[in-house]
Amino acid sequence: EISSILRFNGLDGEMIHSFQQYLGEQIFSIMKTCSCRDQYPVPYELVAKHYSNTILLIVEWGFLKGNCHSKESAIEYLKYLLNGV
C-alpha cells in the first residue's frame, strides 16, 4: 500500500509532510499528558519532531528502500535510535 501511495506522492511531497506533521502533533499530545514529561530538558515540540522524523526515517530506509526484512527488526532499530537500548 505504501508503494502505491508513493507512486503519485514523492517522499518530499505534501502528503509526507502532512503525515509527518500529524505524527508530531500526536506524539506532542501524548507527551503533554505523560508522566515522563519531566525527563526532557528540551521543549516537547522538539522531542515530538525528533520522534516523528525518526519514525519516518525507519519507514523510508527500512521498508521503502528494502533494508528491513520484518516489522520486528524495524521496531528494534527504532528502539535503538530513540532510546539507545
Contact map, one row per residue, 1 for C-alpha under 8 A:
1111100000000000000000000000000000000000000000000000000000000000000000000000000000000
1111110000000000000000000000000000000000000000000000000000000001000000000000000000000
1111111000000000000000000000000000000000000000000000000000000001000000000000000000000
1111111100000000000000000000000000000000000000000000000000000000000000000000000000000
1111111110000000000000000000000000000000000000000000000000000000000000000000000000000
0111111111100000000000000000000000000000000000000000000000000000000000000000000000000
0011111111000000000000000000000000000000000000000000000000000000000000000000000000000
0001111111000000000000000000000000000000000000000000000000000000000000000000000000000
0000111111101111000000000000000000000000000000000000000000000000000000000000000000000
0000011111111001000000000000000000000000000000000000000000000000000000000000000000000
0000010011111001000000000000000000000000000000000000000000000000000000000000000000000
0000000001111101100000000000000000000000000000000000000000000000000000000000000000000
0000000011111111100000000000000000000000000000000000000000000000000000000000000000000
0000000010011111110000000000000000000000000000000000000000000000000000000000000000000
0000000010001111111000000000000000000000000000000000000000000000000000000000000000000
0000000011111111111100000000000000000000000000000000000000000000000000000000000000000
0000000000011111111110000000000000000000000000000000000000000000000000000000000000000
0000000000000111111111000000000000000000000000000000000000000000000000000000000000000
0000000000000011111111100000000000000000000000000000000000000000000000000000000000000
0000000000000001111111110000000000000000000000000001100100000000000000000000000000000
0000000000000000111111111000000000000000000000000000000000000000000000000000000000000
0000000000000000011111111100000000000000000000000000000000000000000000000000000000000
0000000000000000001111111110000000000000000000000001000000000000000000000000000000000
0000000000000000000111111111000000000000000010011011000000000000000000000000000000000
0000000000000000000011111111100000000000000000010000000000000000000000000000000000000
0000000000000000000001111111110000000000000000000000000000000000000000000000000000000
0000000000000000000000111111111000000000000000010011000000000000000000000000000000000
0000000000000000000000011111111100000000000110110000000000000000000000000000000000000
0000000000000000000000001111111110000000000000000000000000000000000000000000000000000
0000000000000000000000000111111111000000000000000000000000000000000000000000000000000
0000000000000000000000000011111111011000000100010000000000000000000000000000000000000
0000000000000000000000000001111111001000000100000000000000000000000000000000000000000
0000000000000000000000000000111111101000000000000000000000000000000000000000000000000
0000000000000000000000000000011111111000000000000000000000000000000000000000000000000
0000000000000000000000000000000011111100000000000000000000000000000000000000000000000
0000000000000000000000000000001001111111000000000000000000000000000000000000000000000
0000000000000000000000000000001111111111000100000000000000000000000000000000000000000
0000000000000000000000000000000000111111100000000000000000000000000000000000000000000
0000000000000000000000000000000000011111100000000000000000000000000000000000000000000
0000000000000000000000000000000000011111111100100000000000000000000000000000000000000
0000000000000000000000000000000000000111111000000000000000000000000000000000000000000
0000000000000000000000000000000000000001111101100000000000000000000000000000000000000
0000000000000000000000000000000000000001111111100000000000000000000000000000000000000
0000000000000000000000000001001100001001011111110000000000000000000000000000000000000
0000000000000000000000010001000000000000001111111000000000000000000000000000000000000
0000000000000000000000000000000000000000011111111100000000000000000000000000000000000
0000000000000000000000000001000000000001011111111110000000000000000000000000000000000
0000000000000000000000011011001000000000000111111111000000000000000000000000000000000
0000000000000000000000010000000000000000000011111111100000000000000000000000000000000
0000000000000000000000000000000000000000000001111111110000000000000000000000000000000
0000000000000000000000010010000000000000000000111111111000000000000000000000000001000
0000000000000000000100110010000000000000000000011111111100000000000000000000000000000
0000000000000000000100000000000000000000000000001111111110000000000000000000000000000
0000000000000000000000000000000000000000000000000111111111000000000000000000010011000
0000000000000000000000000000000000000000000000000011111111100000000000000000010000000
0000000000000000000100000000000000000000000000000001111111110000000000000000000000000
0000000000000000000000000000000000000000000000000000111111111100000000000000000000000
0000000000000000000000000000000000000000000000000000011111111110000000000100110000000
0000000000000000000000000000000000000000000000000000001111111111000000000100000000000
0000000000000000000000000000000000000000000000000000000111111111100000000000000000000
0000000000000000000000000000000000000000000000000000000011111111111100000000000000000
0000000000000000000000000000000000000000000000000000000011111111111110000100000000000
0000000000000000000000000000000000000000000000000000000001111111111110000000000000000
0110000000000000000000000000000000000000000000000000000000111111111000000000000000000
0000000000000000000000000000000000000000000000000000000000011111111000000000000000000
0000000000000000000000000000000000000000000000000000000000001111111110000000000000000
0000000000000000000000000000000000000000000000000000000000001111111110000000000000000
0000000000000000000000000000000000000000000000000000000000001110011111101100000000000
0000000000000000000000000000000000000000000000000000000000000110011111101000000000000
0000000000000000000000000000000000000000000000000000000000000000000111111100000000000
0000000000000000000000000000000000000000000000000000000000000000000111111110000000000
0000000000000000000000000000000000000000000000000000000000000000000001111111000000000
0000000000000000000000000000000000000000000000000000000000000000000111111111100000000
0000000000000000000000000000000000000000000000000000000001100100000101111111110000000
0000000000000000000000000000000000000000000000000000000000000000000000111111111000000
0000000000000000000000000000000000000000000000000000000000000000000000011111111100000
0000000000000000000000000000000000000000000000000000000001000000000000001111111110000
0000000000000000000000000000000000000000000000000000011001000000000000000111111111000
0000000000000000000000000000000000000000000000000000000000000000000000000011111111111
0000000000000000000000000000000000000000000000000000000000000000000000000001111111111
0000000000000000000000000000000000000000000000000000010000000000000000000000111111111
0000000000000000000000000000000000000000000000000010010000000000000000000000011111110
0000000000000000000000000000000000000000000000000000000000000000000000000000001111111
0000000000000000000000000000000000000000000000000000000000000000000000000000001111111
0000000000000000000000000000000000000000000000000000000000000000000000000000001110111
